[in-house]
Amino acid sequence: MHNIIADRIRVVDDQMRDVPADGEAMGEVVMRGNNVMKGYFNDPDGTAAALAAGWFHSGDIAVMHPDGYIELRDRKKDIIISGGENISTIEVEHTIARHPAVLECAVVAIPDEKWGERPKAFVALADGQSATEREIIDFCREHLARFKAPAAVQFGPLPKTSTGKIQKYILRNREWADRDTRIN
């Protein structure tokens, strides 16, 4: 006798259609089963949003590979949409982190009059190292599509939780503080 406790994990578009399993088309990771969750405590609206269409919406953006494996690319709230193109903050962060002077970094969307949003990098340099904004941007342009390179770089310590996790929402809120919405 088998006890099936979960359905397969899916990567879906905004209409809940499975994205092609090509390792390139991005969508949100959704899942369901009796081991996922029943809902949020005392939050019926949050529960309804998280369990829309009968699937738990993880907020993770991923691609599905032909062999069925999924590769997480970013969080839905962190994706930058610049001129209609999706930019993964994680991809840009991984590129910047490969620069020899960089200790750690975070990338968030900033307002852009022409493109709607552009990436901005916040960079903490390793002890004894130096780099300029232009050097970091050029490094990204060498390793990424040009439109994915940060429009700006700010150096200094990054805001963190007590466990050391970078608080990107603080950086994002600073950049959008004078705007009514995150869309231009």
SERO-4910 file (N, C-alpha, C, O; in steps of 0.05 Angstrom, whole numbers):
BEGIN
 pado doro    nc1    nc2    nc3   cac1   cac2   cac3    cc1    cc2    cc3    oc1    oc2    oc3
  Met    A     17    -23      0      0      0      0     18     25      0     37     26     15
  His    A     11     45    -16     26     69    -18     10     92     -5    -14     93     -7
  Asn    A     24    110      7     11    133     19     22    158      5     44    167     12
  Ile    A      8    168    -15     17    191    -30      9    216    -14    -14    220     -7
  Ile    A     29    233     -8     24    256      9     27    282     -5     19    303      5
  Ala    A     37    282    -30     40    307    -44     39    303    -74     45    282    -85
  Asp    A     30    324    -88     30    325   -117     58    333   -125     74    342   -109
  Arg    A     64    332   -151     90    340   -161     93    371   -158     73    385   -159
  Ile    A    117    380   -155    122    409   -155    121    418   -184    131    405   -202
  Arg    A    109    442   -188    107    453   -215    120    480   -216    124    494   -196
  Val    A    127    489   -240    137    516   -246    117    527   -266    115    516   -288
  Val    A    102    548   -258     80    558   -274     82    587   -281     96    602   -268
  Asp    A     68    595   -302     66    623   -310     43    636   -294     31    623   -277
  Asp    A     36    661   -301     15    675   -286    -13    663   -290    -31    669   -274
  Gln    A    -16    647   -310    -42    634   -316    -42    605   -305    -60    589   -312
  Met    A    -23    598   -289    -20    571   -277    -15    549   -298    -20    526   -293
  Arg    A     -4    557   -321      5    538   -341     34    531   -336     50    548   -329
  Asp    A     41    505   -338     68    497   -335     86    510   -355     79    511   -379
  Val    A    109    521   -347    128    532   -365    142    510   -380    143    487   -369
  Pro    A    153    515   -404    168    494   -418    191    484   -401    205    500   -388
  Ala    A    196    458   -402    219    446   -387    244    449   -404    255    429   -413
  Asp    A    253    474   -408    276    479   -425    299    491   -410    320    498   -423
  Gly    A    297    495   -384    319    507   -369    321    537   -373    341    549   -363
  Glu    A    302    549   -387    304    578   -392    279    593   -384    280    615   -373
  Ala    A    255    582   -391    230    596   -385    226    596   -355    226    576   -341
  Met    A    222    620   -344    219    623   -315    189    625   -307    172    634   -322
  Gly    A    183    615   -284    157    616   -272    159    613   -242    181    610   -231
  Glu    A    135    613   -229    135    610   -200    132    581   -192    118    565   -205
  Val    A    146    573   -171    144    546   -160    119    544   -143    114    559   -125
  Val    A    102    524   -150     78    519   -135     77    489   -127     89    472   -141
  Met    A     64    483   -105     63    455    -95     37    452    -80     24    471    -71
  Arg    A     29    426    -76      6    420    -59      9    392    -48     23    375    -59
  Gly    A     -5    388    -27     -5    362    -13    -10    366     16    -10    388     26
  Asn    A    -15    344     30    -22    346     58      2    351     76      0    353    100
  Asn    A     25    354     64     49    361     79     59    389     73     80    397     82
  Val    A     43    405     58     52    431     50     44    452     72     61    461     87
  Met    A     18    459     73      8    476     94    -22    478     92    -33    475     70
  Lys    A    -35    483    114    -64    486    115    -71    516    111    -91    522    100
  Gly    A    -54    533    121    -59    562    119    -43    577    140    -29    565    157
  Tyr    A    -45    603    138    -31    621    157    -49    625    182    -73    628    179
  Phe    A    -37    625    205    -52    629    230    -65    656    231    -52    677    228
  Asn    A    -92    657    234   -107    681    236   -103    701    213   -105    725    217
  Asp    A    -98    690    189    -94    707    166   -109    695    141    -96    685    124
  Pro    A   -136    697    141   -150    685    118   -144    698     91   -144    684     71
  Asp    A   -138    724     90   -131    736     65   -104    727     55   -101    721     31
  Gly    A    -85    725     73    -58    715     66    -60    686     57    -46    677     38
  Thr    A    -76    670     71    -80    642     63    -92    640     36    -83    624     19
  Ala    A   -113    656     30   -126    655      4   -106    662    -18   -107    649    -39
  Ala    A    -89    682    -14    -70    689    -34    -48    667    -38    -41    661    -60
  Ala    A    -39    656    -16    -18    636    -17    -28    610    -29    -12    595    -42
  Leu    A    -53    604    -26    -64    579    -36    -83    583    -60   -101    567    -64
  Ala    A    -79    603    -76    -95    609    -99    -95    586   -119    -74    573   -123
  Ala    A   -118    580   -130   -121    558   -149   -115    530   -137   -109    511   -152
  Gly    A   -115    528   -111   -110    502    -98    -81    494    -96    -75    471    -88
  Trp    A    -63    512   -102    -34    507   -100    -21    527    -82    -29    550    -81
  Phe    A     -1    518    -67     15    537    -50     34    551    -68     51    539    -82
  His    A     33    578    -68     50    594    -84     74    602    -67     72    618    -48
  Ser    A     98    592    -74    122    595    -58    134    622    -59    148    631    -40
  Gly    A    129    637    -81    143    663    -85    170    659    -97    185    679   -101
  Asp    A    178    634   -102    204    629   -114    201    628   -145    183    616   -155
  Ile    A    220    640   -159    220    640   -188    241    619   -196    264    619   -185
  Ala    A    234    602   -215    252    580   -223    248    573   -252    230    583   -265
  Val    A    266    556   -262    263    543   -288    261    513   -284    271    503   -264
  Met    A    248    500   -302    246    471   -302    264    460   -323    263    469   -346
  His    A    282    442   -316    300    429   -336    286    405   -349    268    394   -337
  Pro    A    296    397   -372    284    374   -386    283    348   -369    266    331   -373
  Asp    A    302    345   -350    303    321   -334    284    323   -309    284    305   -293
  Gly    A    268    345   -307    249    348   -286    260    363   -262    244    369   -244
  Tyr    A    285    369   -261    296    384   -239    289    413   -242    287    424   -264
  Ile    A    285    427   -219    280    455   -220    304    470   -209    318    460   -192
  Glu    A    309    493   -220    331    510   -211    320    537   -203    308    552   -219
  Leu    A    323    543   -177    313    568   -167    330    591   -178    354    590   -178
  Arg    A    316    612   -186    330    635   -197    329    660   -180    347    676   -179
  Asp    A    306    664   -166    303    688   -150    277    686   -134    262    667   -138
  Arg    A    271    706   -118    245    709   -105    228    727   -123    239    745   -135
  Lys    A    203    721   -125    185    736   -142    186    766   -136    186    783   -154
  Lys    A    187    773   -110    188    801   -102    214    814   -109    215    839   -109
  Asp    A    235    799   -115    261    811   -120    267    814   -150    286    828   -157
  Ile    A    252    801   -167    257    803   -196    255    832   -205    236    846   -197
  Ile    A    273    841   -221    273    868   -232    262    866   -261    273    851   -277
  Ile    A    242    882   -267    231    883   -294    240    909   -306    230    931   -299
  Ser    A    259    907   -324    271    931   -337    266    931   -367    276    914   -381
  Gly    A    249    949   -375    242    951   -404    229    925   -414    233    918   -437
  Gly    A    214    912   -397    201    887   -405    218    862   -401    208    840   -406
  Glu    A    243    865   -394    261    842   -390    263    836   -360    266    854   -344
  Asn    A    263    810   -353    266    802   -326    296    799   -319    311    787   -334
  Ile    A    304    811   -297    331    809   -288    331    796   -260    318    806   -242
  Ser    A    345    774   -258    347    760   -232    368    774   -215    391    777   -223
  Thr    A    360    783   -191    379    796   -173    401    776   -165    424    784   -161
  Ile    A    393    751   -162    412    731   -153    434    727   -174    458    725   -168
  Glu    A    427    728   -200    447    725   -221    466    748   -221    491    744   -223
  Val    A    456    773   -217    474    796   -216    491    795   -190    515    801   -191
  Glu    A    479    787   -168    495    785   -143    517    764   -145    539    769   -136
  His    A    511    741   -157    532    721   -160    555    731   -178    578    724   -173
  Thr    A    548    746   -198    569    758   -215    586    778   -200    611    776   -201
  Ile    A    574    796   -186    589    816   -170    606    802   -149    629    810   -145
  Ala    A    596    782   -136    610    768   -115    636    755   -126    654    749   -110
  Arg    A    637    749   -152    662    738   -163    684    758   -166    707    751   -170
  His    A    678    784   -164    699    805   -166    717    801   -142    707    799   -119
  Pro    A    743    801   -146    762    796   -124    761    815   -100    770    808    -78
  Ala    A    751    840   -104    750    859    -83    725    858    -66    723    870    -45
  Val    A    705    843    -75    679    842    -62    677    821    -40    684    798    -44
  Leu    A    668    830    -17    663    812      5    634    801      4    629    777      5
  Glu    A    615    820      0    587    812     -2    572    834    -16    581    857    -18
  Cys    A    548    827    -26    533    847    -41    503    840    -41    495    818    -34
  Ala    A    487    860    -48    458    856    -52    450    873    -75    461    895    -79
  Val    A    430    864    -90    421    879   -113    390    882   -111    376    863   -105
  Val    A    381    907   -115    352    913   -114    345    930   -138    362    942   -151
  Ala    A    319    932   -143    309    950   -164    309    979   -154    302    984   -131
  Ile    A    316    997   -173    313   1025   -167    296   1037   -190    296   1026   -212
  Pro    A    283   1060   -185    267   1072   -206    284   1082   -229    306   1091   -225
  Asp    A    273   1079   -253    286   1089   -277    265   1101   -295    245   1087   -302
  Glu    A    268   1126   -303    248   1139   -320    244   1126   -347    221   1124   -356
  Lys    A    265   1116   -359    263   1104   -385    254   1074   -384    236   1066   -399
  Trp    A    266   1059   -366    262   1029   -366    243   1020   -345    237    996   -344
  Gly    A    234   1037   -327    216   1029   -305    232   1022   -280    229   1034   -259
  Glu    A    250   1002   -283    267    994   -261    295    987   -273    297    979   -296
  Arg    A    315    990   -256    342    982   -263    355    970   -237    346    977   -215
  Pro    A    374    953   -240    388    942   -216    407    963   -204    420    978   -218
  Lys    A    408    963   -178    429    977   -163    442    958   -144    429    942   -131
  Ala    A    469    959   -143    484    941   -127    493    955   -101    502    978   -102
  Phe    A    491    942    -79    502    951    -54    525    932    -47    520    908    -45
  Val    A    549    942    -44    572    926    -42    589    932    -17    594    955    -11
  Ala    A    596    911     -3    615    913     19    641    901      9    642    878     -1
  Leu    A    663    916     10    688    907      0    703    891     22    700    896     46
  Ala    A    720    873     13    736    857     31    757    875     44    765    895     31
  Asp    A    767    869     67    787    885     81    811    888     63    822    869     51
  Gly    A    820    914     61    844    920     46    840    921     16    859    926      1
  Gln    A    815    918      7    809    918    -22    796    945    -30    785    959    -13
  Ser    A    798    951    -55    785    975    -65    774    969    -93    784    952   -108
  Ala    A    752    983   -100    740    981   -126    723   1007   -130    714   1019   -111
  Thr    A    719   1014   -155    702   1037   -161    676   1027   -173    673   1004   -180
  Glu    A    657   1045   -173    631   1039   -185    634   1030   -214    622   1010   -222
  Arg    A    650   1045   -229    654   1038   -257    667   1010   -260    659    995   -278
  Glu    A    685   1003   -243    699    977   -244    679    955   -239    679    934   -253
  Ile    A    661    958   -220    640    937   -215    621    935   -238    614    913   -246
  Ile    A    612    957   -248    593    957   -271    606    944   -295    594    928   -309
  Asp    A    631    952   -301    645    940   -324    649    910   -321    647    895   -340
  Phe    A    656    901   -296    659    873   -290    633    858   -297    634    836   -309
  Cys    A    611    870   -289    585    857   -295    579    856   -325    569    836   -335
  Arg    A    586    877   -339    581    878   -368    598    857   -383    591    848   -404
  Glu    A    621    850   -371    638    830   -383    626    802   -380    632    784   -396
  His    A    610    798   -359    601    771   -352    570    767   -355    561    745   -352
  Leu    A    556    789   -360    527    788   -363    518    803   -388    533    818   -399
  Ala    A    493    799   -395    481    816   -416    483    845   -405    478    849   -381
  Arg    A    489    864   -422    493    891   -414    470    903   -398    474    918   -379
  Phe    A    445    896   -406    422    908   -392    419    898   -363    404    910   -347
  Lys    A    433    876   -356    432    865   -329    452    879   -310    450    876   -286
  Ala    A    471    893   -321    491    906   -304    478    928   -288    459    941   -297
  Pro    A    488    932   -263    476    953   -246    478    981   -259    498    987   -272
  Ala    A    458    997   -254    459   1025   -263    475   1041   -243    485   1062   -250
  Ala    A    477   1032   -219    492   1046   -198    503   1025   -178    492   1003   -175
  Val    A    524   1034   -164    536   1017   -143    541   1035   -119    552   1057   -121
  Gln    A    533   1025    -95    537   1040    -71    554   1022    -52    547    999    -48
  Phe    A    575   1033    -42    593   1018    -25    588   1023      5    580   1046     12
  Gly    A    591   1003     21    587   1006     50    576    981     62    570    962     49
  Pro    A    572    982     89    561    959    103    532    954     95    517    973     88
  Leu    A    523    929     95    496    921     87    479    916    112    489    905    132
  Pro    A    454    925    112    436    920    135    431    890    137    425    876    118
  Lys    A    433    879    162    430    850    166    412    845    191    409    861    209
  Thr    A    401    820    190    387    811    214    407    801    235    431    802    230
  Ser    A    397    793    258    415    784    279    429    758    271    449    751    283
  Thr    A    418    744    251    431    719    242    448    723    217    459    704    206
  Gly    A    452    749    209    470    755    187    458    756    159    472    759    139
  Lys    A    431    753    157    418    754    131    415    783    122    406    800    137
  Ile    A    423    788     97    420    816     86    391    823     84    375    807     73
  Gln    A    383    847     94    356    856     93    351    873     68    353    898     69
  Lys    A    345    859     46    342    873     20    318    892     21    318    913      7
  Tyr    A    298    886     37    274    903     38    281    931     48    269    951     40
  Ile    A    301    933     66    310    959     76    322    975     53    316    999     49
  Leu    A    340    962     38    352    975     15    331    984     -6    332   1006    -16
  Arg    A    313    966    -12    291    971    -31    274    994    -22    267   1012    -37
  Asn    A    266    994      4    249   1016     15    263   1043     13    250   1063      8
  Arg    A    289   1044     18    304   1069     16    303   1080    -13    300   1104    -17
  Glu    A    306   1063    -32    307   1071    -60    280   1080    -71    279   1097    -89
  Trp    A    258   1070    -59    232   1076    -69    216   1094    -50    192   1098    -54
  Ala    A    229   1105    -30    215   1120     -8    199   1144    -19    178   1150     -8
  Asp    A    209   1157    -39    195   1181    -49    175   1174    -72    165   1193    -85
  Arg    A    168   1149    -76    149   1140    -97    124   1129    -84    125   1117    -63
  Asp    A    101   1133    -98     76   1121    -88     75   1092    -94     63   1076    -79
  Thr    A     87   1084   -117     87   1056   -125    114   1048   -135    132   1065   -138
  Arg    A    118   1021   -138    144   1012   -149    144   1012   -179    164   1003   -191
  Ile    A    123   1021   -192    122   1021   -221    122   1050   -231    107   1066   -220
  Asn    A    139   1057   -250    139   1084   -261    118   1087   -282    115   1108   -294
***
